[in-house]
Amino acid sequence: MTSLLPGMEIAWLAPAAGVAVFVLLSLFRSRLPRQGAYLSILAIAFGFLLFWVVLLDFLPMRDTAHNYAITWFQAGGVTLKWGMTIDALSVTMLGLVTFVALMVQVYSLGYMRDEPRLGWYFAAHSLFAASMLALVLADNFLFLYIAWELVGACSYLLIGFWYERRSAAEAAKKAFITTRLGDVGLLTGILLLFSVTDTFSIAQTFQAVASGEVSQGVVTAAALLIFLGAMGKSAQVPFHVWLPDAMEGPTPVSALIHAATMVAAGVFLVARTFPLFEAAPGVLPAVAIVGLVTTLMAATMALVATDLKRVLAYSTISHLGFMMLALGAGSVTAAMFHLVTHGFSKALLFLGAGSVNHATGTYDIREMGGLRRAMPVTFITFSIGALALAGLPPLGGWFSKDEILVALLHGRHPVFLALALLAALLSALYMARAWLLVFFGRPKHQESHSHESPAVMVVPLVLLASLALTAGLLALDYGPHYQGFGAFLYSGDPEAYHFNPGIAVASVLVVAAGLGLAWALYIRGVISPAAIAQRFKAIHRLLVDKYYVDALYQWAIDHVVLVVSRGVALFDRRVVNDRGVNGTGASVVLSGLRLRYLETGKVYNYALGMVLGVTVSLVLWWLAFP
């Protein structure tokens, strides 16, 4: 443990401020102006200010992870602590979460201005951001898991914010239950490590693993179980089904979930526990395979989605797959760099989608077109976000995606690189499809009265667009004070930006092919998308029905879970309840009914009983001793 400078030591105030505002708004929002919305914004703005204080203190000492902890309680020989770790990974996440959450909350002032439950919305927002900040700062597995579950609970509250709509209520339950499946694995992995190390401390656990105190089998099992938790939160196949439905929540909530909180938690978890994965090398190929399958499946489903938010949701799943690919190739730098550039772009795109909806009243891209003239700021900012995610140089997404491709080139079989390039082509194609259908072509009748969103919604778009445009430059070396994102994140073992001319040329050609194909399909009409769908009807139906994964889950629920549940309920009712619980009570009642004939309250009955008892006793004595 190292001592902290004053700036780093107060990092805990960032999540604490969010929790305090949540409590305040939960109790007193009805008595506050605008139901206390500005308090929530001030809290996250305070967190963003703290990020700069922490960063300035951390930079001169970035070669070491800094820890600060206080004792919570002791049980037997185990001491449980509340603590935080200040290192490059946590500082990076601190900046990303606070900035994106601040932009989303400011934007929400305009988007949610007529919402009667505005105070509760901002209260849940504050707790959501605070939970994520606590998660990234946590220095022990127990604290991390508590924050992890709070993130899940807040996502349930916000996805189901409009709970009066059945679709929103169902989506919230789906997200909560699906991610719980992975969370069981995470908790099991944490307890498995605790059982052999007697500590929840992340740093001490890593030390025990490095020193050989933990067997290879336990390390492998723990890494796989922890990865299950990451798969759930980061929507990796087959746990991806909750994320597209999560769009039922307010659009700013989607921006926060997809850019900096819920789904980022899984990638962060693998990055935080990466020493475990390195010590269990057989797990990294599994991480890469899951990431590859996820990025390809989600990219193909995005090609046929017609809801703008759903297209962006599948895009998120696909890019999370890219991040897992990078981790599976052994590059935390590439994964986290893409997490940052993706976070800015995806927050921008979801808020841009909300701006479009604010003007048109729909998310159906088939009912849009020609919006670039009516909404010039939204058009420019959305274009930057879309082209950045497509991987167009020199936007941020191009730098980070190329870094992932380089990591695959050196860390995995060439098949992974080839399929990742295919996923990059699909990424450019589906992003261009959404962009072109919304902002180009002939305006539809809904757009006749479309207009630009108010300034409170436009300003966050511009700020996010500026970072989506320039975030890739963080990869470059600017001298001794900043040698690039790789050197910052790998402060003890600097890793420079890898520019590979072959990969760069291949990625640019792939992006150009995707953008050109989208233009030919959706603007020029050289090829008819309807004709392609008709020609490959079975494949199109497979994609529209989401590879039947949702249907498979529903079948399993209807024919396995509910059938078994009915059997368990029948056993519980007939055996446990009727026989075990009610049966014992009934036996006491029956015994009482029989015994009451012996308690008549009449003296001659008792005298008769005594005489009979004495007589029987004498007869038995005489028979025993004649």
Secondary structure, DSSP 8 states (H G I E B T S, - for coil): -----HHHHTTTHHHHHHHHHHHHHHHHGGGSGGGGHHHHHHHHHHHHHHHHHHHHHHGGGTTS-EEEEEEEEEETTEEEEEEEEESHHHHHHHHHHHHHHHHHHHHHHHHTTT-TTHHHHHHHHHHHHHHHHHHHHB-BHHHHHHHHHHHHHHHHHHHTTTTTSHHHHHHHHHHHHHHHHHHHHHHHHHHHHHHHHS--BHHHHHHHHHTT-S-HHHHHHHHHHHHHHHHHHTT-TTSTTHHHHGGGS-HHHHHHHHHTSHHHHHHHHHHHTHHHHHHSTTHHHHHHHHHHHHHHHHHHHHTT--BHHHHHHHHHHHHHHHHHHHHHTT-HHHHHHHHHHHHHHHHHHHHHHHHHHHHHS--BGGG---HHHH-HHHHHHHHHHHHHHHT-TTSHHHHHHHHHHHHHHHHS-HHHHHHHHHHHHHHHHHHHHHHHHHHSSS--GGGGG-----HHHHHHHHHHHHHHHHGGGGGS--STT---HHHHHTTTS-------HHHHHHHHHHHHHHHHHHHIIIII-SS-HHHHHHHTHHHHHHHHTGGGHHHHHHHHIIIIIHHHHHHHHHHIIIIIIIIIIHHHHHHHHHHHHHHGGG----HHHHHHHHHHHHHHHHHHHHHH--
